[in-house]
């Protein structure tokens, strides 16, 4: 993947104006306090991508990722 407008690649976009917005594209909602006084929040990130040219992205098929110790 090529990134950036100068490389004619992919540009990331942030959605703004979402409910409970903390930063552009980041929503933080208070979910409550349980009986052990633990506070819970729901954190959501909203991002989109603008693909500037058709060959800026590639697709991997039948790929297996493993770890060797």
MODELLER restraints for C-alpha pairs under 7 A, 6 or more apart:
rsr = mdl.restraints
at = mdl.atoms
rsr.add(forms.Gaussian(group=physical.xy_distance, feature=features.Distance(at['CA:1:A'], at['CA:56:A']), mean=5.52, stdev=0.5))
rsr.add(forms.Gaussian(group=physical.xy_distance, feature=features.Distance(at['CA:1:A'], at['CA:57:A']), mean=4.73, stdev=0.5))
rsr.add(forms.Gaussian(group=physical.xy_distance, feature=features.Distance(at['CA:1:A'], at['CA:58:A']), mean=6.35, stdev=0.5))
rsr.add(forms.Gaussian(group=physical.xy_distance, feature=features.Distance(at['CA:2:A'], at['CA:9:A']), mean=4.50, stdev=0.5))
rsr.add(forms.Gaussian(group=physical.xy_distance, feature=features.Distance(at['CA:2:A'], at['CA:10:A']), mean=6.17, stdev=0.5))
rsr.add(forms.Gaussian(group=physical.xy_distance, feature=features.Distance(at['CA:2:A'], at['CA:56:A']), mean=5.44, stdev=0.5))
rsr.add(forms.Gaussian(group=physical.xy_distance, feature=features.Distance(at['CA:3:A'], at['CA:9:A']), mean=4.66, stdev=0.5))
rsr.add(forms.Gaussian(group=physical.xy_distance, feature=features.Distance(at['CA:3:A'], at['CA:10:A']), mean=4.65, stdev=0.5))
rsr.add(forms.Gaussian(group=physical.xy_distance, feature=features.Distance(at['CA:3:A'], at['CA:11:A']), mean=6.23, stdev=0.5))
rsr.add(forms.Gaussian(group=physical.xy_distance, feature=features.Distance(at['CA:4:A'], at['CA:10:A']), mean=5.68, stdev=0.5))
rsr.add(forms.Gaussian(group=physical.xy_distance, feature=features.Distance(at['CA:4:A'], at['CA:11:A']), mean=5.40, stdev=0.5))
rsr.add(forms.Gaussian(group=physical.xy_distance, feature=features.Distance(at['CA:5:A'], at['CA:11:A']), mean=6.47, stdev=0.5))
rsr.add(forms.Gaussian(group=physical.xy_distance, feature=features.Distance(at['CA:8:A'], at['CA:52:A']), mean=5.81, stdev=0.5))
rsr.add(forms.Gaussian(group=physical.xy_distance, feature=features.Distance(at['CA:8:A'], at['CA:53:A']), mean=6.34, stdev=0.5))
rsr.add(forms.Gaussian(group=physical.xy_distance, feature=features.Distance(at['CA:9:A'], at['CA:51:A']), mean=6.20, stdev=0.5))
rsr.add(forms.Gaussian(group=physical.xy_distance, feature=features.Distance(at['CA:9:A'], at['CA:52:A']), mean=5.55, stdev=0.5))
rsr.add(forms.Gaussian(group=physical.xy_distance, feature=features.Distance(at['CA:9:A'], at['CA:53:A']), mean=6.41, stdev=0.5))
rsr.add(forms.Gaussian(group=physical.xy_distance, feature=features.Distance(at['CA:9:A'], at['CA:56:A']), mean=4.79, stdev=0.5))
rsr.add(forms.Gaussian(group=physical.xy_distance, feature=features.Distance(at['CA:10:A'], at['CA:49:A']), mean=6.41, stdev=0.5))
rsr.add(forms.Gaussian(group=physical.xy_distance, feature=features.Distance(at['CA:10:A'], at['CA:50:A']), mean=5.63, stdev=0.5))
rsr.add(forms.Gaussian(group=physical.xy_distance, feature=features.Distance(at['CA:10:A'], at['CA:51:A']), mean=4.60, stdev=0.5))
rsr.add(forms.Gaussian(group=physical.xy_distance, feature=features.Distance(at['CA:10:A'], at['CA:52:A']), mean=6.00, stdev=0.5))
rsr.add(forms.Gaussian(group=physical.xy_distance, feature=features.Distance(at['CA:10:A'], at['CA:56:A']), mean=6.50, stdev=0.5))
rsr.add(forms.Gaussian(group=physical.xy_distance, feature=features.Distance(at['CA:11:A'], at['CA:49:A']), mean=5.62, stdev=0.5))
rsr.add(forms.Gaussian(group=physical.xy_distance, feature=features.Distance(at['CA:11:A'], at['CA:50:A']), mean=5.16, stdev=0.5))
rsr.add(forms.Gaussian(group=physical.xy_distance, feature=features.Distance(at['CA:11:A'], at['CA:51:A']), mean=6.60, stdev=0.5))
rsr.add(forms.Gaussian(group=physical.xy_distance, feature=features.Distance(at['CA:12:A'], at['CA:47:A']), mean=6.91, stdev=0.5))
rsr.add(forms.Gaussian(group=physical.xy_distance, feature=features.Distance(at['CA:12:A'], at['CA:48:A']), mean=5.90, stdev=0.5))
rsr.add(forms.Gaussian(group=physical.xy_distance, feature=features.Distance(at['CA:12:A'], at['CA:49:A']), mean=4.55, stdev=0.5))
rsr.add(forms.Gaussian(group=physical.xy_distance, feature=features.Distance(at['CA:12:A'], at['CA:50:A']), mean=6.39, stdev=0.5))
rsr.add(forms.Gaussian(group=physical.xy_distance, feature=features.Distance(at['CA:13:A'], at['CA:47:A']), mean=5.73, stdev=0.5))
rsr.add(forms.Gaussian(group=physical.xy_distance, feature=features.Distance(at['CA:13:A'], at['CA:48:A']), mean=5.00, stdev=0.5))
rsr.add(forms.Gaussian(group=physical.xy_distance, feature=features.Distance(at['CA:13:A'], at['CA:49:A']), mean=5.66, stdev=0.5))
rsr.add(forms.Gaussian(group=physical.xy_distance, feature=features.Distance(at['CA:14:A'], at['CA:24:A']), mean=6.07, stdev=0.5))
rsr.add(forms.Gaussian(group=physical.xy_distance, feature=features.Distance(at['CA:14:A'], at['CA:25:A']), mean=4.91, stdev=0.5))
rsr.add(forms.Gaussian(group=physical.xy_distance, feature=features.Distance(at['CA:14:A'], at['CA:46:A']), mean=6.46, stdev=0.5))
rsr.add(forms.Gaussian(group=physical.xy_distance, feature=features.Distance(at['CA:14:A'], at['CA:47:A']), mean=5.05, stdev=0.5))
rsr.add(forms.Gaussian(group=physical.xy_distance, feature=features.Distance(at['CA:14:A'], at['CA:48:A']), mean=6.49, stdev=0.5))
rsr.add(forms.Gaussian(group=physical.xy_distance, feature=features.Distance(at['CA:15:A'], at['CA:24:A']), mean=6.43, stdev=0.5))
rsr.add(forms.Gaussian(group=physical.xy_distance, feature=features.Distance(at['CA:15:A'], at['CA:25:A']), mean=4.84, stdev=0.5))
rsr.add(forms.Gaussian(group=physical.xy_distance, feature=features.Distance(at['CA:15:A'], at['CA:46:A']), mean=6.11, stdev=0.5))
rsr.add(forms.Gaussian(group=physical.xy_distance, feature=features.Distance(at['CA:15:A'], at['CA:47:A']), mean=6.41, stdev=0.5))
rsr.add(forms.Gaussian(group=physical.xy_distance, feature=features.Distance(at['CA:16:A'], at['CA:24:A']), mean=5.11, stdev=0.5))
rsr.add(forms.Gaussian(group=physical.xy_distance, feature=features.Distance(at['CA:16:A'], at['CA:25:A']), mean=5.56, stdev=0.5))
rsr.add(forms.Gaussian(group=physical.xy_distance, feature=features.Distance(at['CA:18:A'], at['CA:27:A']), mean=6.97, stdev=0.5))
rsr.add(forms.Gaussian(group=physical.xy_distance, feature=features.Distance(at['CA:19:A'], at['CA:27:A']), mean=6.81, stdev=0.5))
rsr.add(forms.Gaussian(group=physical.xy_distance, feature=features.Distance(at['CA:20:A'], at['CA:27:A']), mean=5.37, stdev=0.5))
rsr.add(forms.Gaussian(group=physical.xy_distance, feature=features.Distance(at['CA:20:A'], at['CA:28:A']), mean=5.89, stdev=0.5))
rsr.add(forms.Gaussian(group=physical.xy_distance, feature=features.Distance(at['CA:20:A'], at['CA:29:A']), mean=6.16, stdev=0.5))
rsr.add(forms.Gaussian(group=physical.xy_distance, feature=features.Distance(at['CA:21:A'], at['CA:27:A']), mean=4.39, stdev=0.5))
rsr.add(forms.Gaussian(group=physical.xy_distance, feature=features.Distance(at['CA:21:A'], at['CA:28:A']), mean=6.46, stdev=0.5))
rsr.add(forms.Gaussian(group=physical.xy_distance, feature=features.Distance(at['CA:22:A'], at['CA:28:A']), mean=6.20, stdev=0.5))
rsr.add(forms.Gaussian(group=physical.xy_distance, feature=features.Distance(at['CA:25:A'], at['CA:45:A']), mean=5.62, stdev=0.5))
rsr.add(forms.Gaussian(group=physical.xy_distance, feature=features.Distance(at['CA:25:A'], at['CA:46:A']), mean=4.81, stdev=0.5))
rsr.add(forms.Gaussian(group=physical.xy_distance, feature=features.Distance(at['CA:25:A'], at['CA:47:A']), mean=6.47, stdev=0.5))
rsr.add(forms.Gaussian(group=physical.xy_distance, feature=features.Distance(at['CA:26:A'], at['CA:44:A']), mean=5.84, stdev=0.5))
rsr.add(forms.Gaussian(group=physical.xy_distance, feature=features.Distance(at['CA:26:A'], at['CA:45:A']), mean=4.60, stdev=0.5))
rsr.add(forms.Gaussian(group=physical.xy_distance, feature=features.Distance(at['CA:26:A'], at['CA:46:A']), mean=6.34, stdev=0.5))
rsr.add(forms.Gaussian(group=physical.xy_distance, feature=features.Distance(at['CA:27:A'], at['CA:43:A']), mean=5.74, stdev=0.5))
rsr.add(forms.Gaussian(group=physical.xy_distance, feature=features.Distance(at['CA:27:A'], at['CA:44:A']), mean=5.14, stdev=0.5))
rsr.add(forms.Gaussian(group=physical.xy_distance, feature=features.Distance(at['CA:27:A'], at['CA:45:A']), mean=6.38, stdev=0.5))
rsr.add(forms.Gaussian(group=physical.xy_distance, feature=features.Distance(at['CA:28:A'], at['CA:41:A']), mean=6.52, stdev=0.5))
rsr.add(forms.Gaussian(group=physical.xy_distance, feature=features.Distance(at['CA:28:A'], at['CA:42:A']), mean=5.74, stdev=0.5))
rsr.add(forms.Gaussian(group=physical.xy_distance, feature=features.Distance(at['CA:28:A'], at['CA:43:A']), mean=4.62, stdev=0.5))
rsr.add(forms.Gaussian(group=physical.xy_distance, feature=features.Distance(at['CA:28:A'], at['CA:44:A']), mean=6.57, stdev=0.5))
rsr.add(forms.Gaussian(group=physical.xy_distance, feature=features.Distance(at['CA:29:A'], at['CA:41:A']), mean=5.41, stdev=0.5))
rsr.add(forms.Gaussian(group=physical.xy_distance, feature=features.Distance(at['CA:29:A'], at['CA:42:A']), mean=5.09, stdev=0.5))
rsr.add(forms.Gaussian(group=physical.xy_distance, feature=features.Distance(at['CA:29:A'], at['CA:43:A']), mean=6.52, stdev=0.5))
rsr.add(forms.Gaussian(group=physical.xy_distance, feature=features.Distance(at['CA:30:A'], at['CA:40:A']), mean=6.33, stdev=0.5))
rsr.add(forms.Gaussian(group=physical.xy_distance, feature=features.Distance(at['CA:30:A'], at['CA:41:A']), mean=4.60, stdev=0.5))
rsr.add(forms.Gaussian(group=physical.xy_distance, feature=features.Distance(at['CA:30:A'], at['CA:42:A']), mean=6.53, stdev=0.5))
rsr.add(forms.Gaussian(group=physical.xy_distance, feature=features.Distance(at['CA:31:A'], at['CA:40:A']), mean=5.17, stdev=0.5))
rsr.add(forms.Gaussian(group=physical.xy_distance, feature=features.Distance(at['CA:31:A'], at['CA:41:A']), mean=5.06, stdev=0.5))
rsr.add(forms.Gaussian(group=physical.xy_distance, feature=features.Distance(at['CA:31:A'], at['CA:42:A']), mean=6.46, stdev=0.5))
rsr.add(forms.Gaussian(group=physical.xy_distance, feature=features.Distance(at['CA:32:A'], at['CA:39:A']), mean=5.86, stdev=0.5))
rsr.add(forms.Gaussian(group=physical.xy_distance, feature=features.Distance(at['CA:32:A'], at['CA:40:A']), mean=5.57, stdev=0.5))
rsr.add(forms.Gaussian(group=physical.xy_distance, feature=features.Distance(at['CA:33:A'], at['CA:39:A']), mean=4.48, stdev=0.5))
rsr.add(forms.Gaussian(group=physical.xy_distance, feature=features.Distance(at['CA:33:A'], at['CA:40:A']), mean=6.31, stdev=0.5))
